[in-house]
């Protein structure tokens, strides 16, 4: 199965130095099968981290960070947002309902931006 979610909004932003959910980027999935399996999440968006900021992105499944735990989307951008993507994996996900969320934060005390984020979620 594959699920997809997108947010066509520009200007989403945070000043949080801990992971917070990217607005509009949470999806409930149903993991099928009769035994645990993998969930693979592909995220993308235009990110912008001005003035020496550093934007880190991850995915949480039921509140637990995926593998890898985080990916740098942007760092000390000068003028324009740029498109970025990353893939996150979760092993041994039990059958049933699960919440998948794209999360982000800044590594310094400055605002970072996410534009038009999307997630594609592959699961049993």
The 8 nearest C-alpha neighbors of each residue, nearest first, counted from 0:
[[1, 122, 123, 121, 2, 120, 31, 30],
 [0, 2, 121, 120, 122, 3, 119, 123],
 [3, 1, 120, 119, 121, 0, 4, 28],
 [2, 4, 119, 118, 120, 1, 5, 117],
 [5, 3, 118, 117, 119, 24, 26, 2],
 [4, 6, 117, 116, 7, 118, 24, 3],
 [5, 7, 115, 8, 116, 23, 117, 24],
 [8, 6, 115, 5, 9, 116, 114, 117],
 [9, 7, 115, 6, 114, 10, 11, 116],
 [8, 10, 114, 115, 11, 7, 113, 112],
 [9, 11, 114, 112, 12, 113, 8, 115],
 [12, 10, 113, 112, 9, 114, 8, 22],
 [13, 11, 112, 111, 10, 113, 110, 14],
 [14, 12, 15, 110, 111, 104, 112, 105],
 [13, 15, 110, 109, 105, 108, 16, 111],
 [14, 16, 17, 104, 13, 105, 18, 19],
 [15, 17, 105, 104, 106, 14, 18, 107],
 [18, 16, 15, 104, 19, 105, 103, 106],
 [17, 19, 104, 103, 102, 16, 20, 15],
 [20, 18, 102, 103, 17, 21, 104, 15],
 [19, 21, 102, 101, 22, 100, 103, 18],
 [20, 22, 102, 24, 101, 23, 103, 19],
 [23, 21, 24, 20, 11, 6, 25, 101],
 [22, 24, 25, 6, 21, 5, 20, 4],
 [23, 25, 22, 21, 101, 100, 26, 4],
 [26, 24, 100, 99, 23, 101, 98, 27],
 [25, 27, 99, 98, 28, 100, 24, 4],
 [28, 26, 98, 97, 99, 96, 25, 29],
 [29, 27, 97, 96, 30, 26, 98, 2],
 [28, 30, 96, 95, 31, 97, 27, 94],
 [31, 29, 94, 95, 123, 122, 96, 28],
 [32, 30, 123, 94, 29, 95, 33, 122],
 [31, 33, 34, 94, 123, 30, 35, 36],
 [32, 34, 94, 31, 35, 93, 36, 30],
 [35, 33, 32, 93, 94, 36, 91, 31],
 [36, 34, 93, 91, 92, 94, 33, 37],
 [37, 35, 91, 92, 90, 34, 93, 38],
 [38, 36, 90, 89, 91, 92, 122, 39],
 [37, 39, 122, 89, 121, 88, 40, 90],
 [40, 38, 88, 121, 87, 120, 89, 37],
 [41, 39, 120, 87, 86, 119, 88, 121],
 [40, 42, 86, 119, 118, 85, 87, 120],
 [43, 41, 118, 84, 85, 117, 86, 40],
 [42, 44, 84, 117, 83, 116, 85, 118],
 [45, 43, 116, 115, 82, 83, 114, 46],
 [44, 46, 82, 114, 81, 80, 113, 83],
 [47, 45, 113, 80, 112, 81, 44, 73],
 [46, 48, 80, 112, 111, 73, 76, 49],
 [47, 49, 111, 52, 76, 74, 73, 75],
 [50, 48, 76, 75, 52, 51, 77, 47],
 [51, 49, 52, 75, 48, 76, 77, 109],
 [50, 52, 75, 49, 74, 53, 48, 76],
 [53, 51, 48, 75, 49, 50, 107, 74],
 [52, 54, 74, 106, 105, 48, 73, 75],
 [55, 53, 105, 73, 72, 104, 71, 48],
 [56, 54, 71, 104, 70, 103, 72, 69],
 [57, 55, 103, 70, 69, 102, 71, 72],
 [58, 56, 69, 102, 101, 68, 103, 70],
 [57, 59, 101, 100, 102, 65, 64, 60],
 [60, 58, 64, 63, 62, 100, 99, 65],
 [59, 61, 99, 63, 62, 98, 100, 64],
 [60, 62, 98, 63, 97, 59, 99, 100],
 [61, 63, 59, 60, 64, 98, 99, 100],
 [64, 62, 59, 60, 61, 65, 58, 68],
 [65, 63, 59, 68, 58, 60, 62, 66],
 [66, 64, 68, 87, 88, 89, 67, 58],
 [67, 65, 68, 88, 87, 89, 64, 69],
 [66, 68, 69, 65, 87, 70, 88, 57],
 [69, 67, 66, 65, 64, 57, 70, 58],
 [70, 68, 57, 56, 67, 55, 71, 66],
 [69, 71, 56, 55, 72, 57, 85, 68],
 [70, 72, 55, 73, 54, 56, 69, 53],
 [71, 73, 54, 55, 70, 83, 56, 46],
 [74, 72, 54, 48, 53, 71, 47, 46],
 [73, 75, 53, 48, 76, 52, 54, 51],
 [74, 76, 51, 49, 52, 48, 50, 53],
 [77, 75, 49, 48, 74, 47, 78, 73],
 [76, 78, 49, 75, 79, 50, 48, 47],
 [79, 77, 76, 80, 49, 47, 48, 75],
 [80, 78, 81, 77, 47, 76, 46, 49],
 [79, 81, 47, 46, 45, 82, 78, 76],
 [82, 80, 45, 46, 79, 83, 47, 44],
 [81, 83, 45, 44, 46, 80, 84, 43],
 [84, 82, 43, 44, 72, 45, 81, 46],
 [85, 83, 43, 42, 44, 82, 86, 41],
 [86, 84, 42, 41, 43, 87, 83, 70],
 [85, 87, 41, 40, 42, 88, 39, 84],
 [88, 86, 40, 66, 65, 39, 67, 41],
 [89, 87, 39, 66, 65, 38, 40, 90],
 [88, 90, 38, 37, 65, 39, 66, 92],
 [91, 89, 37, 92, 36, 88, 38, 35],
 [90, 92, 35, 36, 37, 93, 89, 34],
 [93, 91, 35, 36, 90, 37, 94, 89],
 [92, 94, 35, 91, 34, 95, 36, 30],
 [95, 93, 30, 31, 32, 35, 33, 34],
 [96, 94, 30, 29, 93, 31, 97, 28],
 [95, 97, 29, 28, 30, 27, 98, 94],
 [96, 98, 28, 27, 61, 29, 99, 95],
 [99, 97, 27, 61, 60, 26, 28, 100],
 [98, 100, 60, 26, 25, 59, 27, 61],
 [101, 99, 25, 59, 58, 24, 102, 20],
 [100, 102, 58, 24, 21, 20, 57, 59],
 [103, 101, 20, 19, 21, 57, 18, 58],
 [104, 102, 56, 18, 55, 19, 57, 21],
 [105, 103, 18, 16, 15, 55, 17, 54],
 [104, 106, 54, 16, 107, 53, 15, 14],
 [105, 107, 53, 16, 54, 104, 52, 108],
 [108, 106, 105, 109, 52, 53, 16, 51],
 [109, 107, 14, 105, 106, 110, 16, 52],
 [110, 108, 14, 107, 52, 111, 105, 50],
 [109, 111, 14, 13, 12, 112, 105, 108],
 [112, 110, 48, 12, 13, 47, 54, 105],
 [113, 111, 12, 47, 46, 11, 10, 48],
 [112, 114, 46, 11, 45, 12, 10, 44],
 [113, 115, 9, 45, 10, 116, 44, 8],
 [116, 114, 7, 8, 6, 44, 9, 45],
 [117, 115, 44, 6, 43, 114, 5, 113],
 [116, 118, 5, 43, 4, 42, 44, 6],
 [119, 117, 42, 4, 41, 3, 120, 5],
 [118, 120, 3, 41, 40, 2, 42, 121],
 [119, 121, 40, 2, 1, 39, 3, 118],
 [120, 122, 1, 39, 38, 0, 40, 2],
 [123, 121, 38, 0, 30, 1, 37, 120],
 [122, 31, 30, 0, 32, 36, 121, 37]]
